[in-house]
Amino acid sequence: MFMELVTWEEGSNVYQCWFNKKKLIKVLNSLGVSNWKLFLYNYQADDTQMVMDEFEKRGWKYKKETLMF
């Protein structure tokens, strides 16, 4: 599953992240999100950071590409 993180600060980076779908759904369920499709349709940059933090806390890997903003 693909998510994007943009901080909208000048000179900052844009991150494109790919998460394992099953693990992403487990993280979202643990955070109280029951409809992951709706979440992905409406997520904000803070949500992406929260998911990244949860994956790191659990020791799960994900792909992250940095793009210049």
N, CA, C and O atoms as a Tripos MOL2 file, in Angstrom:
@<TRIPOS>MOLECULE
protein
  276   275    69     0     0
PROTEIN
NO_CHARGES

@<TRIPOS>ATOM
      1 N           0.8570   -1.1660    0.0000 N.3       1 MET1
      2 CA          0.0000    0.0000    0.0000 C.3       1 MET1
      3 C           0.9050    1.2300    0.0000 C.2       1 MET1
      4 O           1.9180    1.2690    0.6990 O.2       1 MET1
      5 N           0.5390    2.2040   -0.7680 N.am      2 PHE2
      6 CA          1.3380    3.4070   -0.9480 C.3       2 PHE2
      7 C           0.7400    4.5640   -0.1560 C.2       2 PHE2
      8 O          -0.4680    4.7940   -0.1900 O.2       2 PHE2
      9 N           1.6070    5.2930    0.5620 N.am      3 MET3
     10 CA          1.1990    6.5250    1.2490 C.3       3 MET3
     11 C           2.2960    7.5570    1.0190 C.2       3 MET3
     12 O           3.4490    7.2120    0.7600 O.2       3 MET3
     13 N           1.9210    8.8180    1.1160 N.am      4 GLU4
     14 CA          2.8690    9.9000    0.8800 C.3       4 GLU4
     15 C           2.9120   10.8050    2.0960 C.2       4 GLU4
     16 O           1.8890   11.0350    2.7420 O.2       4 GLU4
     17 N           4.1090   11.3270    2.4140 N.am      5 LEU5
     18 CA          4.2990   12.2610    3.5250 C.3       5 LEU5
     19 C           4.8960   13.5390    2.9730 C.2       5 LEU5
     20 O           5.9990   13.5240    2.4270 O.2       5 LEU5
     21 N           4.1800   14.6420    3.1090 N.am      6 VAL6
     22 CA          4.6390   15.9580    2.6800 C.3       6 VAL6
     23 C           4.4700   16.8980    3.8600 C.2       6 VAL6
     24 O           3.3670   17.0340    4.3900 O.2       6 VAL6
     25 N           5.5550   17.5520    4.2800 N.am      7 THR7
     26 CA          5.4640   18.4620    5.4260 C.3       7 THR7
     27 C           5.1030   19.8730    5.0120 C.2       7 THR7
     28 O           4.7340   20.6860    5.8600 O.2       7 THR7
     29 N           5.1990   20.1840    3.7320 N.am      8 TRP8
     30 CA          4.8630   21.4980    3.1840 C.3       8 TRP8
     31 C           5.7110   22.6280    3.7470 C.2       8 TRP8
     32 O           5.2790   23.7800    3.7540 O.2       8 TRP8
     33 N           6.9000   22.3140    4.2150 N.am      9 GLU9
     34 CA          7.8340   23.3380    4.6610 C.3       9 GLU9
     35 C           8.9060   23.4860    3.5910 C.2       9 GLU9
     36 O           9.3820   22.4950    3.0360 O.2       9 GLU9
     37 N           9.2820   24.7220    3.3060 N.am     10 GLU10
     38 CA         10.2790   24.9620    2.2770 C.3      10 GLU10
     39 C          11.5810   24.2610    2.6370 C.2      10 GLU10
     40 O          12.0510   24.3440    3.7720 O.2      10 GLU10
     41 N          12.1500   23.5780    1.6730 N.am     11 GLY11
     42 CA         13.3970   22.8640    1.8840 C.3      11 GLY11
     43 C          13.2080   21.4830    2.4920 C.2      11 GLY11
     44 O          14.1890   20.7780    2.7250 O.2      11 GLY11
     45 N          11.9870   21.0870    2.7500 N.am     12 SER12
     46 CA         11.7390   19.7710    3.3380 C.3      12 SER12
     47 C          11.6580   18.7090    2.2470 C.2      12 SER12
     48 O          11.6700   19.0200    1.0570 O.2      12 SER12
     49 N          11.5780   17.4880    2.6590 N.am     13 ASN13
     50 CA         11.5000   16.3690    1.7330 C.3      13 ASN13
     51 C          10.0840   15.8330    1.6420 C.2      13 ASN13
     52 O           9.2540   16.0440    2.5270 O.2      13 ASN13
     53 N           9.8380   15.1430    0.5580 N.am     14 VAL14
     54 CA          8.5950   14.4050    0.3680 C.3      14 VAL14
     55 C           8.9820   12.9290    0.4280 C.2      14 VAL14
     56 O           9.9430   12.5030   -0.2120 O.2      14 VAL14
     57 N           8.2320   12.1630    1.1960 N.am     15 TYR15
     58 CA          8.4950   10.7330    1.3000 C.3      15 TYR15
     59 C           7.3590    9.9570    0.6620 C.2      15 TYR15
     60 O           6.1850   10.2360    0.9030 O.2      15 TYR15
     61 N           7.7150    8.9940   -0.1430 N.am     16 GLN16
     62 CA          6.7490    8.0440   -0.6590 C.3      16 GLN16
     63 C           7.0420    6.7250    0.0350 C.2      16 GLN16
     64 O           8.1670    6.2260   -0.0120 O.2      16 GLN16
     65 N           6.0270    6.1630    0.6790 N.am     17 CYS17
     66 CA          6.2130    4.9590    1.4770 C.3      17 CYS17
     67 C           5.3190    3.8420    0.9620 C.2      17 CYS17
     68 O           4.1670    4.0630    0.5900 O.2      17 CYS17
     69 N           5.8700    2.6540    0.9490 N.am     18 TRP18
     70 CA          5.1180    1.4640    0.5890 C.3      18 TRP18
     71 C           5.1250    0.5300    1.7910 C.2      18 TRP18
     72 O           6.1820    0.1680    2.3080 O.2      18 TRP18
     73 N           3.9200    0.1460    2.2310 N.am     19 PHE19
     74 CA          3.7510   -0.7160    3.3930 C.3      19 PHE19
     75 C           3.1370   -2.0440    2.9680 C.2      19 PHE19
     76 O           2.3440   -2.0950    2.0280 O.2      19 PHE19
     77 N           3.5040   -3.1140    3.6590 N.am     20 ASN20
     78 CA          2.8530   -4.4020    3.4770 C.3      20 ASN20
     79 C           1.3900   -4.2360    3.8540 C.2      20 ASN20
     80 O           1.0770   -3.7430    4.9380 O.2      20 ASN20
     81 N           0.4940   -4.6450    2.9660 N.am     21 LYS21
     82 CA         -0.9420   -4.3990    3.1530 C.3      21 LYS21
     83 C          -1.4780   -5.0260    4.4360 C.2      21 LYS21
     84 O          -2.1880   -4.3650    5.1930 O.2      21 LYS21
     85 N          -1.1490   -6.2910    4.6890 N.am     22 LYS22
     86 CA         -1.6650   -6.9680    5.8830 C.3      22 LYS22
     87 C          -1.1580   -6.2950    7.1630 C.2      22 LYS22
     88 O          -1.9120   -6.1220    8.1210 O.2      22 LYS22
     89 N           0.1020   -5.9250    7.1700 N.am     23 LYS23
     90 CA          0.6690   -5.2630    8.3510 C.3      23 LYS23
     91 C           0.0810   -3.8660    8.5310 C.2      23 LYS23
     92 O          -0.1730   -3.4310    9.6540 O.2      23 LYS23
     93 N          -0.1330   -3.1730    7.4230 N.am     24 LEU24
     94 CA         -0.7400   -1.8440    7.5010 C.3      24 LEU24
     95 C          -2.1380   -1.9320    8.0970 C.2      24 LEU24
     96 O          -2.5070   -1.1140    8.9390 O.2      24 LEU24
     97 N          -2.9120   -2.9110    7.6690 N.am     25 ILE25
     98 CA         -4.2700   -3.0840    8.1970 C.3      25 ILE25
     99 C          -4.2130   -3.4010    9.6960 C.2      25 ILE25
    100 O          -5.0440   -2.9080   10.4590 O.2      25 ILE25
    101 N          -3.2350   -4.2250   10.1290 N.am     26 LYS26
    102 CA         -3.0800   -4.5250   11.5580 C.3      26 LYS26
    103 C          -2.7690   -3.2560   12.3440 C.2      26 LYS26
    104 O          -3.3300   -3.0380   13.4180 O.2      26 LYS26
    105 N          -1.8840   -2.4260   11.8170 N.am     27 VAL27
    106 CA         -1.5440   -1.1660   12.4850 C.3      27 VAL27
    107 C          -2.7710   -0.2700   12.5730 C.2      27 VAL27
    108 O          -3.0650    0.2810   13.6340 O.2      27 VAL27
    109 N          -3.4790   -0.1240   11.4740 N.am     28 LEU28
    110 CA         -4.6600    0.7390   11.4710 C.3      28 LEU28
    111 C          -5.7230    0.2300   12.4360 C.2      28 LEU28
    112 O          -6.3500    1.0220   13.1390 O.2      28 LEU28
    113 N          -5.9330   -1.0880   12.4770 N.am     29 ASN29
    114 CA         -6.8980   -1.6500   13.4210 C.3      29 ASN29
    115 C          -6.4920   -1.3700   14.8620 C.2      29 ASN29
    116 O          -7.3420   -1.0650   15.6980 O.2      29 ASN29
    117 N          -5.1890   -1.4710   15.1610 N.am     30 SER30
    118 CA         -4.7190   -1.2070   16.5250 C.3      30 SER30
    119 C          -4.8720    0.2610   16.9070 C.2      30 SER30
    120 O          -4.9260    0.6000   18.0890 O.2      30 SER30
    121 N          -4.9400    1.1230   15.9060 N.am     31 LEU31
    122 CA         -5.1240    2.5610   16.1500 C.3      31 LEU31
    123 C          -6.5970    2.9620   16.1340 C.2      31 LEU31
    124 O          -6.9250    4.1430   16.2530 O.2      31 LEU31
    125 N          -7.4830    1.9770   15.9880 N.am     32 GLY32
    126 CA         -8.9150    2.2390   16.0280 C.3      32 GLY32
    127 C          -9.5440    2.5420   14.6810 C.2      32 GLY32
    128 O         -10.6870    2.9960   14.6230 O.2      32 GLY32
    129 N          -8.8200    2.2990   13.5970 N.am     33 VAL33
    130 CA         -9.3580    2.5360   12.2520 C.3      33 VAL33
    131 C          -9.9820    1.2320   11.7610 C.2      33 VAL33
    132 O          -9.2790    0.2370   11.5850 O.2      33 VAL33
    133 N         -11.2830    1.2330   11.5400 N.am     34 SER34
    134 CA        -11.9550    0.0090   11.1050 C.3      34 SER34
    135 C         -12.1190   -0.0620    9.5870 C.2      34 SER34
    136 O         -12.2270   -1.1550    9.0320 O.2      34 SER34
    137 N         -12.1390    1.0750    8.9160 N.am     35 ASN35
    138 CA        -12.3080    1.0890    7.4620 C.3      35 ASN35
    139 C         -11.0200    1.6160    6.8300 C.2      35 ASN35
    140 O         -10.8650    2.8240    6.6500 O.2      35 ASN35
    141 N         -10.1030    0.7150    6.4940 N.am     36 TRP36
    142 CA         -8.8030    1.1330    5.9870 C.3      36 TRP36
    143 C          -8.8920    1.7860    4.6100 C.2      36 TRP36
    144 O          -8.0730    2.6440    4.2800 O.2      36 TRP36
    145 N          -9.8720    1.3920    3.8060 N.am     37 LYS37
    146 CA        -10.0190    2.0040    2.4800 C.3      37 LYS37
    147 C         -10.4130    3.4740    2.6150 C.2      37 LYS37
    148 O          -9.8950    4.3270    1.8940 O.2      37 LYS37
    149 N         -11.3170    3.7660    3.5270 N.am     38 LEU38
    150 CA        -11.7180    5.1470    3.7870 C.3      38 LEU38
    151 C         -10.5550    5.9490    4.3610 C.2      38 LEU38
    152 O         -10.3610    7.1120    4.0090 O.2      38 LEU38
    153 N          -9.7860    5.3220    5.2450 N.am     39 PHE39
    154 CA         -8.6060    5.9760    5.8170 C.3      39 PHE39
    155 C          -7.6260    6.3760    4.7160 C.2      39 PHE39
    156 O          -7.1530    7.5120    4.6920 O.2      39 PHE39
    157 N          -7.3200    5.4550    3.8090 N.am     40 LEU40
    158 CA         -6.3660    5.7540    2.7440 C.3      40 LEU40
    159 C          -6.8840    6.8190    1.7890 C.2      40 LEU40
    160 O          -6.0960    7.5440    1.1820 O.2      40 LEU40
    161 N          -8.1790    6.9180    1.6550 N.am     41 TYR41
    162 CA         -8.7750    7.9430    0.8040 C.3      41 TYR41
    163 C          -8.6500    9.3240    1.4310 C.2      41 TYR41
    164 O          -8.5630   10.3200    0.7130 O.2      41 TYR41
    165 N          -8.6410    9.4010    2.7730 N.am     42 ASN42
    166 CA         -8.6920   10.6860    3.4740 C.3      42 ASN42
    167 C          -7.4770   11.0040    4.3360 C.2      42 ASN42
    168 O          -7.5120   11.9830    5.0810 O.2      42 ASN42
    169 N          -6.4060   10.2210    4.2680 N.am     43 TYR43
    170 CA         -5.3040   10.4150    5.2080 C.3      43 TYR43
    171 C          -4.5760   11.7460    5.0120 C.2      43 TYR43
    172 O          -4.6100   12.3440    3.9360 O.2      43 TYR43
    173 N          -3.9180   12.1890    6.0850 N.am     44 GLN44
    174 CA         -3.1170   13.4110    6.0970 C.3      44 GLN44
    175 C          -1.6430   13.0260    6.2900 C.2      44 GLN44
    176 O          -1.3370   11.8680    6.5740 O.2      44 GLN44
    177 N          -0.7470   13.9800    6.1370 N.am     45 ALA45
    178 CA          0.6860   13.7160    6.3030 C.3      45 ALA45
    179 C           0.9880   13.1970    7.7080 C.2      45 ALA45
    180 O           1.8360   12.3190    7.8700 O.2      45 ALA45
    181 N           0.3100   13.7260    8.7190 N.am     46 ASP46
    182 CA          0.5310   13.2560   10.0880 C.3      46 ASP46
    183 C           0.1840   11.7810   10.2270 C.2      46 ASP46
    184 O           0.8200   11.0600   10.9960 O.2      46 ASP46
    185 N          -0.8290   11.3260    9.4800 N.am     47 ASP47
    186 CA         -1.2190    9.9170    9.5140 C.3      47 ASP47
    187 C          -0.1000    9.0360    8.9600 C.2      47 ASP47
    188 O           0.1760    7.9650    9.5010 O.2      47 ASP47
    189 N           0.5350    9.4820    7.8950 N.am     48 THR48
    190 CA          1.6400    8.7200    7.3220 C.3      48 THR48
    191 C           2.7720    8.6090    8.3200 C.2      48 THR48
    192 O           3.3510    7.5350    8.4820 O.2      48 THR48
    193 N           3.0970    9.7040    8.9930 N.am     49 GLN49
    194 CA          4.1660    9.6740    9.9960 C.3      49 GLN49
    195 C           3.7980    8.7290   11.1310 C.2      49 GLN49
    196 O           4.6570    8.0030   11.6320 O.2      49 GLN49
    197 N           2.5430    8.7290   11.5400 N.am     50 MET50
    198 CA          2.0760    7.8570   12.6030 C.3      50 MET50
    199 C           2.2430    6.3840   12.1920 C.2      50 MET50
    200 O           2.6870    5.5670   12.9980 O.2      50 MET50
    201 N           1.8950    6.0490   10.9640 N.am     51 VAL51
    202 CA          2.0310    4.6770   10.4730 C.3      51 VAL51
    203 C           3.5090    4.2990   10.3970 C.2      51 VAL51
    204 O           3.8810    3.1900   10.7790 O.2      51 VAL51
    205 N           4.3510    5.2040    9.9110 N.am     52 MET52
    206 CA          5.7870    4.9470    9.8560 C.3      52 MET52
    207 C           6.3210    4.6600   11.2600 C.2      52 MET52
    208 O           7.0960    3.7220   11.4500 O.2      52 MET52
    209 N           5.9110    5.4600   12.2370 N.am     53 ASP53
    210 CA          6.3550    5.2740   13.6210 C.3      53 ASP53
    211 C           5.9110    3.9240   14.1750 C.2      53 ASP53
    212 O           6.6810    3.2540   14.8630 O.2      53 ASP53
    213 N           4.6740    3.5190   13.8790 N.am     54 GLU54
    214 CA          4.1550    2.2350   14.3540 C.3      54 GLU54
    215 C           4.9340    1.0680   13.7280 C.2      54 GLU54
    216 O           5.2530    0.0980   14.4160 O.2      54 GLU54
    217 N           5.2350    1.1570   12.4430 N.am     55 PHE55
    218 CA          6.0070    0.1060   11.7920 C.3      55 PHE55
    219 C           7.3920    0.0040   12.4220 C.2      55 PHE55
    220 O           7.8850   -1.0970   12.6680 O.2      55 PHE55
    221 N           8.0190    1.1460   12.6810 N.am     56 GLU56
    222 CA          9.3530    1.1350   13.2800 C.3      56 GLU56
    223 C           9.3090    0.5940   14.7050 C.2      56 GLU56
    224 O          10.2080   -0.1390   15.1180 O.2      56 GLU56
    225 N           8.2700    0.9500   15.4580 N.am     57 LYS57
    226 CA          8.1120    0.4810   16.8340 C.3      57 LYS57
    227 C           7.9830   -1.0460   16.8800 C.2      57 LYS57
    228 O           8.4690   -1.6870   17.8110 O.2      57 LYS57
    229 N           7.3310   -1.6160   15.8800 N.am     58 ARG58
    230 CA          7.1210   -3.0640   15.8160 C.3      58 ARG58
    231 C           8.2830   -3.7970   15.1390 C.2      58 ARG58
    232 O           8.3100   -5.0270   15.1020 O.2      58 ARG58
    233 N           9.2400   -3.0360   14.6040 N.am     59 GLY59
    234 CA         10.3770   -3.6470   13.9300 C.3      59 GLY59
    235 C          10.0570   -4.1410   12.5280 C.2      59 GLY59
    236 O          10.7790   -4.9730   11.9790 O.2      59 GLY59
    237 N           8.9730   -3.6290   11.9480 N.am     60 TRP60
    238 CA          8.5600   -4.0260   10.6040 C.3      60 TRP60
    239 C           9.1990   -3.0980    9.5750 C.2      60 TRP60
    240 O           9.3140   -1.8920    9.7950 O.2      60 TRP60
    241 N           9.6050   -3.6650    8.4740 N.am     61 LYS61
    242 CA         10.2380   -2.8760    7.4160 C.3      61 LYS61
    243 C           9.1940   -2.3530    6.4360 C.2      61 LYS61
    244 O           8.1330   -2.9460    6.2410 O.2      61 LYS61
    245 N           9.5320   -1.2320    5.8340 N.am     62 TYR62
    246 CA          8.7250   -0.6560    4.7680 C.3      62 TYR62
    247 C           9.6660    0.0880    3.8400 C.2      62 TYR62
    248 O          10.7780    0.4460    4.2290 O.2      62 TYR62
    249 N           9.2290    0.3190    2.6310 N.am     63 LYS63
    250 CA         10.0590    1.0210    1.6490 C.3      63 LYS63
    251 C           9.7400    2.5060    1.7150 C.2      63 LYS63
    252 O           8.5750    2.9030    1.7130 O.2      63 LYS63
    253 N          10.7910    3.3250    1.7740 N.am     64 LYS64
    254 CA         10.6120    4.7750    1.8350 C.3      64 LYS64
    255 C          11.5640    5.4240    0.8350 C.2      64 LYS64
    256 O          12.7780    5.2270    0.8960 O.2      64 LYS64
    257 N          11.0030    6.1910   -0.0700 N.am     65 GLU65
    258 CA         11.7980    6.9580   -1.0280 C.3      65 GLU65
    259 C          11.6880    8.4320   -0.6880 C.2      65 GLU65
    260 O          10.6070    8.9300   -0.3740 O.2      65 GLU65
    261 N          12.8080    9.1210   -0.7520 N.am     66 THR66
    262 CA         12.8330   10.5500   -0.4950 C.3      66 THR66
    263 C          12.8720   11.2940   -1.8200 C.2      66 THR66
    264 O          13.7200   11.0280   -2.6710 O.2      66 THR66
    265 N          11.9450   12.2270   -1.9840 N.am     67 LEU67
    266 CA         11.8990   13.0770   -3.1650 C.3      67 LEU67
    267 C          12.1460   14.5090   -2.7270 C.2      67 LEU67
    268 O          11.6790   14.9220   -1.6650 O.2      67 LEU67
    269 N          12.8590   15.2550   -3.5170 N.am     68 MET68
    270 CA         13.1100   16.6590   -3.1700 C.3      68 MET68
    271 C          11.8520   17.4800   -3.3980 C.2      68 MET68
    272 O          11.1430   17.2960   -4.3880 O.2      68 MET68
    273 N          11.5890   18.3830   -2.4730 N.am     69 PHE69
    274 CA         10.3960   19.2280   -2.5210 C.3      69 PHE69
    275 C          10.7920   20.6110   -2.9310 C.2      69 PHE69
    276 O           9.9380   21.4920   -3.0360 O.2      69 PHE69
@<TRIPOS>BOND
     1     1     2 1
     2     2     3 1
     3     3     4 2
     4     3     5 am
     5     5     6 1
     6     6     7 1
     7     7     8 2
     8     7     9 am
     9     9    10 1
    10    10    11 1
    11    11    12 2
    12    11    13 am
    13    13    14 1
    14    14    15 1
    15    15    16 2
    16    15    17 am
    17    17    18 1
    18    18    19 1
    19    19    20 2
    20    19    21 am
    21    21    22 1
    22    22    23 1
    23    23    24 2
    24    23    25 am
    25    25    26 1
    26    26    27 1
    27    27    28 2
    28    27    29 am
    29    29    30 1
    30    30    31 1
    31    31    32 2
    32    31    33 am
    33    33    34 1
    34    34    35 1
    35    35    36 2
    36    35    37 am
    37    37    38 1
    38    38    39 1
    39    39    40 2
    40    39    41 am
    41    41    42 1
    42    42    43 1
    43    43    44 2
    44    43    45 am
    45    45    46 1
    46    46    47 1
    47    47    48 2
    48    47    49 am
    49    49    50 1
    50    50    51 1
    51    51    52 2
    52    51    53 am
    53    53    54 1
    54    54    55 1
    55    55    56 2
    56    55    57 am
    57    57    58 1
    58    58    59 1
    59    59    60 2
    60    59    61 am
    61    61    62 1
    62    62    63 1
    63    63    64 2
    64    63    65 am
    65    65    66 1
    66    66    67 1
    67    67    68 2
    68    67    69 am
    69    69    70 1
    70    70    71 1
    71    71    72 2
    72    71    73 am
    73    73    74 1
    74    74    75 1
    75    75    76 2
    76    75    77 am
    77    77    78 1
    78    78    79 1
    79    79    80 2
    80    79    81 am
    81    81    82 1
    82    82    83 1
    83    83    84 2
    84    83    85 am
    85    85    86 1
    86    86    87 1
    87    87    88 2
    88    87    89 am
    89    89    90 1
    90    90    91 1
    91    91    92 2
    92    91    93 am
    93    93    94 1
    94    94    95 1
    95    95    96 2
    96    95    97 am
    97    97    98 1
    98    98    99 1
    99    99   100 2
   100    99   101 am
   101   101   102 1
   102   102   103 1
   103   103   104 2
   104   103   105 am
   105   105   106 1
   106   106   107 1
   107   107   108 2
   108   107   109 am
   109   109   110 1
   110   110   111 1
   111   111   112 2
   112   111   113 am
   113   113   114 1
   114   114   115 1
   115   115   116 2
   116   115   117 am
   117   117   118 1
   118   118   119 1
   119   119   120 2
   120   119   121 am
   121   121   122 1
   122   122   123 1
   123   123   124 2
   124   123   125 am
   125   125   126 1
   126   126   127 1
   127   127   128 2
   128   127   129 am
   129   129   130 1
   130   130   131 1
   131   131   132 2
   132   131   133 am
   133   133   134 1
   134   134   135 1
   135   135   136 2
   136   135   137 am
   137   137   138 1
   138   138   139 1
   139   139   140 2
   140   139   141 am
   141   141   142 1
   142   142   143 1
   143   143   144 2
   144   143   145 am
   145   145   146 1
   146   146   147 1
   147   147   148 2
   148   147   149 am
   149   149   150 1
   150   150   151 1
   151   151   152 2
   152   151   153 am
   153   153   154 1
   154   154   155 1
   155   155   156 2
   156   155   157 am
   157   157   158 1
   158   158   159 1
   159   159   160 2
   160   159   161 am
   161   161   162 1
   162   162   163 1
   163   163   164 2
   164   163   165 am
   165   165   166 1
   166   166   167 1
   167   167   168 2
   168   167   169 am
   169   169   170 1
   170   170   171 1
   171   171   172 2
   172   171   173 am
   173   173   174 1
   174   174   175 1
   175   175   176 2
   176   175   177 am
   177   177   178 1
   178   178   179 1
   179   179   180 2
   180   179   181 am
   181   181   182 1
   182   182   183 1
   183   183   184 2
   184   183   185 am
   185   185   186 1
   186   186   187 1
   187   187   188 2
   188   187   189 am
   189   189   190 1
   190   190   191 1
   191   191   192 2
   192   191   193 am
   193   193   194 1
   194   194   195 1
   195   195   196 2
   196   195   197 am
   197   197   198 1
   198   198   199 1
   199   199   200 2
   200   199   201 am
   201   201   202 1
   202   202   203 1
   203   203   204 2
   204   203   205 am
   205   205   206 1
   206   206   207 1
   207   207   208 2
   208   207   209 am
   209   209   210 1
   210   210   211 1
   211   211   212 2
   212   211   213 am
   213   213   214 1
   214   214   215 1
   215   215   216 2
   216   215   217 am
   217   217   218 1
   218   218   219 1
   219   219   220 2
   220   219   221 am
   221   221   222 1
   222   222   223 1
   223   223   224 2
   224   223   225 am
   225   225   226 1
   226   226   227 1
   227   227   228 2
   228   227   229 am
   229   229   230 1
   230   230   231 1
   231   231   232 2
   232   231   233 am
   233   233   234 1
   234   234   235 1
   235   235   236 2
   236   235   237 am
   237   237   238 1
   238   238   239 1
   239   239   240 2
   240   239   241 am
   241   241   242 1
   242   242   243 1
   243   243   244 2
   244   243   245 am
   245   245   246 1
   246   246   247 1
   247   247   248 2
   248   247   249 am
   249   249   250 1
   250   250   251 1
   251   251   252 2
   252   251   253 am
   253   253   254 1
   254   254   255 1
   255   255   256 2
   256   255   257 am
   257   257   258 1
   258   258   259 1
   259   259   260 2
   260   259   261 am
   261   261   262 1
   262   262   263 1
   263   263   264 2
   264   263   265 am
   265   265   266 1
   266   266   267 1
   267   267   268 2
   268   267   269 am
   269   269   270 1
   270   270   271 1
   271   271   272 2
   272   271   273 am
   273   273   274 1
   274   274   275 1
   275   275   276 2
@<TRIPOS>SUBSTRUCTURE
     1 MET1         2 RESIDUE 1 A MET
     2 PHE2         6 RESIDUE 1 A PHE
     3 MET3        10 RESIDUE 1 A MET
     4 GLU4        14 RESIDUE 1 A GLU
     5 LEU5        18 RESIDUE 1 A LEU
     6 VAL6        22 RESIDUE 1 A VAL
     7 THR7        26 RESIDUE 1 A THR
     8 TRP8        30 RESIDUE 1 A TRP
     9 GLU9        34 RESIDUE 1 A GLU
    10 GLU10       38 RESIDUE 1 A GLU
    11 GLY11       42 RESIDUE 1 A GLY
    12 SER12       46 RESIDUE 1 A SER
    13 ASN13       50 RESIDUE 1 A ASN
    14 VAL14       54 RESIDUE 1 A VAL
    15 TYR15       58 RESIDUE 1 A TYR
    16 GLN16       62 RESIDUE 1 A GLN
    17 CYS17       66 RESIDUE 1 A CYS
    18 TRP18       70 RESIDUE 1 A TRP
    19 PHE19       74 RESIDUE 1 A PHE
    20 ASN20       78 RESIDUE 1 A ASN
    21 LYS21       82 RESIDUE 1 A LYS
    22 LYS22       86 RESIDUE 1 A LYS
    23 LYS23       90 RESIDUE 1 A LYS
    24 LEU24       94 RESIDUE 1 A LEU
    25 ILE25       98 RESIDUE 1 A ILE
    26 LYS26      102 RESIDUE 1 A LYS
    27 VAL27      106 RESIDUE 1 A VAL
    28 LEU28      110 RESIDUE 1 A LEU
    29 ASN29      114 RESIDUE 1 A ASN
    30 SER30      118 RESIDUE 1 A SER
    31 LEU31      122 RESIDUE 1 A LEU
    32 GLY32      126 RESIDUE 1 A GLY
    33 VAL33      130 RESIDUE 1 A VAL
    34 SER34      134 RESIDUE 1 A SER
    35 ASN35      138 RESIDUE 1 A ASN
    36 TRP36      142 RESIDUE 1 A TRP
    37 LYS37      146 RESIDUE 1 A LYS
    38 LEU38      150 RESIDUE 1 A LEU
    39 PHE39      154 RESIDUE 1 A PHE
    40 LEU40      158 RESIDUE 1 A LEU
    41 TYR41      162 RESIDUE 1 A TYR
    42 ASN42      166 RESIDUE 1 A ASN
    43 TYR43      170 RESIDUE 1 A TYR
    44 GLN44      174 RESIDUE 1 A GLN
    45 ALA45      178 RESIDUE 1 A ALA
    46 ASP46      182 RESIDUE 1 A ASP
    47 ASP47      186 RESIDUE 1 A ASP
    48 THR48      190 RESIDUE 1 A THR
    49 GLN49      194 RESIDUE 1 A GLN
    50 MET50      198 RESIDUE 1 A MET
    51 VAL51      202 RESIDUE 1 A VAL
    52 MET52      206 RESIDUE 1 A MET
    53 ASP53      210 RESIDUE 1 A ASP
    54 GLU54      214 RESIDUE 1 A GLU
    55 PHE55      218 RESIDUE 1 A PHE
    56 GLU56      222 RESIDUE 1 A GLU
    57 LYS57      226 RESIDUE 1 A LYS
    58 ARG58      230 RESIDUE 1 A ARG
    59 GLY59      234 RESIDUE 1 A GLY
    60 TRP60      238 RESIDUE 1 A TRP
    61 LYS61      242 RESIDUE 1 A LYS
    62 TYR62      246 RESIDUE 1 A TYR
    63 LYS63      250 RESIDUE 1 A LYS
    64 LYS64      254 RESIDUE 1 A LYS
    65 GLU65      258 RESIDUE 1 A GLU
    66 THR66      262 RESIDUE 1 A THR
    67 LEU67      266 RESIDUE 1 A LEU
    68 MET68      270 RESIDUE 1 A MET
    69 PHE69      274 RESIDUE 1 A PHE
